[in-house]
Amino acid sequence: MAKAPILASRTEDFPQWYQDVVAKAELAEVGAARGTMVIRPYGYGLWERMQSDMDRRIKESGAENVYLPLFIPESYLRREAEHVEGFSPELAVVTVAGGKQLEEPLVVRPTSETLFGELMAKWIQSYRDLPLLLNQWANVVRWELRPRIFLRTTEFLWQEGHTAHATQADAAAYARRILHETYRDFMVDELAMPVLVGMKTARERFAGAVNTMTCEGMMGDGRALQMGTSHELGQNFARAFGMQYLDDGGALQHCWTTSWGTSTRMIGGLIMCHGDDQGLRVPPRVAHVQAVVLVVRDDDAGSVTAEAQRIAAELTAAGVRTRVDAQTATGFGRRVTDWEIKGVPVRIELGPRDVGEGVATLARRDARTKETVPAAGIAATVTALLDEIQAALLAEATAFRTSRTADVDSIEDAIAAARTGWARIPWELVGDDGEDRLAAEGVTVRCLQRDDGTVPDDAGEQGLRAIVARAY
């Protein structure tokens, strides 16, 4: 009888393949409460790498970290009507605590615009306090009807930035800076994902925003995933919460605000963008483990394990995040399969003959190729290979997106193209009626762009193109 495959076929059953990779790579599992997830050490290691680099970029943009409460008085949300209406179906509300009915229900944080609005109104007095640039790393809760680990869960981890500015122009410029220099550059440079940036249409805009901009990535099945968003909130929240400042002429003005966020959804995007039939493929720059030294079998003196530990020490000293796998009681083939599923970029295989000859077998996960290299000075070889793998994954994902993106000139052709990938269509051919027709087929306008791929100032610009796709 044929042995059952460890993973479902990526081409034949992409959703099941995704679930298999999450489980077999030991990234996460379903939590005890419906819609929650337990992020396992290997998965959390990915998040820590992402969080660390994102946090650096956020701070370079001038923002500082704070922490705000998990519970938000219900009245806060109701002070910005459009915002609460947009989130109402997703809210988790606490009505009983300490064995008593609460006088006012508490909403479990779905996002923190209202709480930031209340506090920033208190902290801002004059133009000298602006801009006020804040960021929070936290968990949020949004009640999901159809949860999927990392992509849509009732509770997830994220960062949310909130800023206040003296002028609309300053707020708009900052929101774009976050979109480009923080989000897009991180996703391209670290995740090796060639995301598109653009403006959301009015119906896809964040509740309470006057403009929402997005980073959209193409997944391995041709669908789109919203990887991060940056919002101009205008003066909506400033008016609702009395966020005002005295300008340099002594006049009282309302602030202009922004908010922006990314989440553990990026891990789901990384899996679906780079994974293959053997499992996960992790870009080296965010890999929890960049290289594993695998002992094929040892001799009686333990010389192979000793050499593996020497190589690991050399790699670690060179800044390569390295593990040694000397669990020879488990079959070599099984261990290779496990590390391939986890997507570790480089595997170094050592046996008694290799040690005797002063060589090692170097396997790269992205291309699944092997070569024999000298063990002496192997750190230089591996570090160069990691850079090569990082670039190769980005190039491969970019080529795939290009091959699955079609230029069309009708809504029907856009719907057809969205069955296997993305469509680019002139925005003037879509409009409200076109969005309705797309929605009826489960297709959305992911973003609007100028012809050169830049983000427009408003949806009324001439010559815009719409990126159309099915999405997660």
Secondary structure, 3 states (H helix, E strand, C coil): CCCCCCCCCCCCCHHHHHHHHHHHCCCEEECCCCCCEEECHHHHHHHHHHHHHHHHHHHHCCCEEECCCCEEEHHHHHCCHHHHHHHHHHCEEEEEECCEEEEEEEEECCCCHHHHHHHHHHHCCEHHHCCEEEEEEEEEECCCCCCECCCECCEEEEEEEEEEECCHHHHHHHHHHHHHHHHHHHHHHCCCCCCEEEECCHHHCCCCCCEEEEEEEECCCCCEEEEEEEEEEECHHHHHHCCEEECCCCCEEECEEEEEEEECHHHHHHHHHHCECCECCCCHHHCCCCEEEEECCCCCCCHHHHHHHHHHHHHHHCCCCEEEECCCCCCHHHHHHHHHHHCCCEEEEECHHHHHHCEEEEEECCCCEEEEEECCCHHHHHHHHHHHHHHHHHHHHHHHHHHCEEECCCHHHHHHHCCCCEEEEEHHHCHHHHHHHHHHCCCEEEEEECCCCCCCCCCCCCCCEEEEECEC
